[in-house]
């Protein structure tokens, strides 16, 4: 199984939708909620260069936010990343 990490915050409708999409594709993920974690937010910025939520990382590859996840799903990139890591 690929290691999928979803960085979220509260409230965040795009975070909810990203997790739903991953669940629909039967992909298991780890959620890290950074709602009250300034150090974690700084770490996320260092990893991804982004401070928007959600941020999705699959086996070290930064996918990006919800819109990038949807586009990766549409193009088959999400499937490829998940199967490559499997």
Helices and strands as residue ranges (DSSP letters): E 4-8, H 13-24, E 30-33, H 38-48, E 55-58, E 61-64, H 66-75, H 77-85
